[in-house]
Amino acid sequence: MKWRQMMMKEKLFSGVMAGAYIALGAMTYLSVPNSTVGALFFAAGIFLVFNFSNMLFTRVCPLSAATGEYGMKDMAAAWIGNGLGAGIVATAAHFCRFEGKIAEKLAPVAEGKLADGPLSLFVMGVFCAVFVSYAVLLGKKHKSGSFAQIFYVWLLITAFVFGGYDHIVANMYYLAAYSWAFGADWLMICKVLFFVTAGNVAGGLLIGFLEKKYMVTEKLPGMTKM
């Protein structure tokens, strides 16, 4: 029992770090005036997550279906940890001059999500999960730090950021930062988090399942093909 509790604490801490890394990537994206260039640098957070094998929610979801190395408790620990990590970074940024640097760009990003409808948030979450899941799966197939891994991950992550699709952990940061800077309706925030989470889960599990059952040309570590 103590061993299991220790493992869960380690996973929760790993989730906190993953949330912080994604928040740092999102902060960098907001700090760059040109959105295209900013999208390129958002991937820095994802690279940190992948190379340290952190418990990022949108990494855990596809791998739980593709390799079975994670379960429902891991998904929950990742979600909670990611939220804590993103919230800590957003809170820290509120108490320094960086908040003023990103406020102008942050406002339309967060307000667009808060004004969006449930179905749109869900679908945008699915679209995001498709890109991130393939980045996860391709990143896992190739050696860490190799050109192939860097190219595929960077391409897919840049695509989802530039497209404006909804990533639950990035949204956790955007909405926390917006709430600190401008104030926000927490019911609307909960709406966004719920439907984007549902979309990320649906998309992530679907891609992980399809990869395992139909599209594997080179087995991922830990995978047993169906």
N, C-alpha and C positions, 0 to 999 in steps of 0.2 A: 504493500500500500504506500509506504514512504517513497519507494522507488518511482511509482506511478505519479505521485504528487510532485516529486522532483522533476520528472520528465515534463509534466504539464507546465510547471513554472518556467522551465527552460524554453518550452515552445511559446509560452506567453511572452517571455522576454524577447525571443526571436521575432515575434509578431510586432512588438513595440519598436524594435529596431527597423523592421521592414516599413512600418508606417512612417517612421521618421525619415527614412531614405526617400520614400515616394514624396513626402512633403517637401523635402529639400529640392527634389527634381521639379516639383510644381512651383516652388518659389522661384527657382531659376527661370522657368518658363515665363512666369509673370514679370520677372525683372528685365527681360529682353524686349526691347520695343518692337522688333519684327517677330510676328507670330511664327513664321516658318523657321527662322533661326532658333527661336525659343523652343519649338517642338523638337528640334534636334538635340537640345541640351536636356530636355526632360528625361531622356533615356538614361542619363547618368544615375538616377535613383534606381532604375530597374537593373542596371549592371551591378550595382552594389548588392542588391537583393539576390540576384542570380549567383554571383560569385561567392557569396557567403551562405548560400542556400537558406535564406531567411524564410520565415513563415508569412509570406505575402498571400492574402486571401485569394487573389486571382492567379496565383501560382499553385496553391494547394488544391483548388477546385479541379482543374484539368488533370493534375497528377493523381488525384484520388480516384478518378475514373480510368485513367490510362494505365497506371502502375499499381494502384491499390496501396500505395505507401502512406496515404493519409486517410482519415475517417471523419465522421461528422464532428466529433469532439475537437479534432484538429482544425476543422473549418471554423468552429466557434471560437477557439482560442486565437486563431489568426485574425478573425474579424475584430474581436475585442482588443487584441494587442495592437493591431493596425490603427484602430480608432484612437487608442491612448497615445501612440507614437505621433500620429498626425496632429492630435490636439495639443500635445506638449510643444511641438514645433510652432504651431500657430500661436500659442500663448506666449512663447518666448519672443516671437517676432513682433507681437503687439507692444512689447515693452522696449523696443529699440527703434531706431530711425528707419529700419527696413520697411516697416508697415507703410509709411508714407510713399516709399518708392514704388510699391506695387498696388496701392489703393485704387488708382484710376483704372488699371486693367482688371483688377480683381472684381470690381463691382459688376460690370456687365457679364462676366463669366458666371459668378454666383447667382445673380438675379435671373439670368436665363434659365438656370437649372431650377430655381425656386418657382418660377412661373410656368414651368413645363407640366404637362399632364401625365398621369400615371402610365398610360400605355406608351407614350413617347419615351418616358424615362426607362421603362422596361426594355423596349426595343433598342434604344441607344446603349443600354447596358449589355444586351446580347451582342451587338455589333462590336463593342469594345472587347468583350470576352473572346470573340473569335480571333482578333488580332493578338491579344495578349497570350491566349492559350497556345497559338502557333509559335509565338516567340518563346514561350516556356518549353514547348516540346522540341522545337528545333535547337534551342539553346542547350537542352539537356543531351541531345544527340551528339553535339560537337564539343570538342575539348574546350575547357574554360580558357578564355583569352585568345582563342584561335580566330583567324580572320573570318571564317565561316560563321562562328557564333556571334561575333561582333556585328557582322554585316546583317544577318537575319534579324537579330534582336533589334538593332538600331532601326532598320527599315520598317519593321512591323510596329514598333512602339511609336516612332515618329508619325506613322500613318494614322494611328488611332488618336494621337494628340492633335494633329493637324485637322483631322476630321471632326473633332469636338465630341467624340463619343464618350460615354459616361463610365468612368472607372471609380468604383466605390471608395477606394482609399484616397485617390486624388480629390474626390468630392468631399471626403471627410475633412481634408485640409482646407479646401476652398471655402466650405461652409463655416468651419470653425473660425477661419481668419476673417471672413466677412462678418460673422456675428460679433467678433471683437471690435472690428473697425466701424461697423454701421448699425449693429443690432439686427436681429432677425426673429421671425416667428418660428418657434421650435416645432410647432405642428407641421409647418411647411418643410422644415429641415428633415423631420422624421419621414415625411412622405417621400422626399428625394432618396434618403438612405434606404428605405424599405424597397422601393421599386427598382432602384439601381442594383441593390444587392441581389434581388430576385433575377434580374436580367443577367448579371455577371455569373450567378450560379448556373442558370439554365444554359447559357452559352458555354461556360467552362466545362460543365459535365458532358454536354453534347459533343464538343470537340474532343474531349478526352476519350469518350466512349467510341466515337467514330475512328479515332486514331488507333485505338486498341483493336477494334474489330475488323476494320476494312483497309486502312491506309498505311499500315506499318511496313516499310521496306527494310528498315533496320531497327531492331527492337531497342526500346529504351532500357536503360539499366533498371532491373527489377520487374520488367514486364514479362508476363506470360500471355501469349496471344490466345484469344478466344477461339 
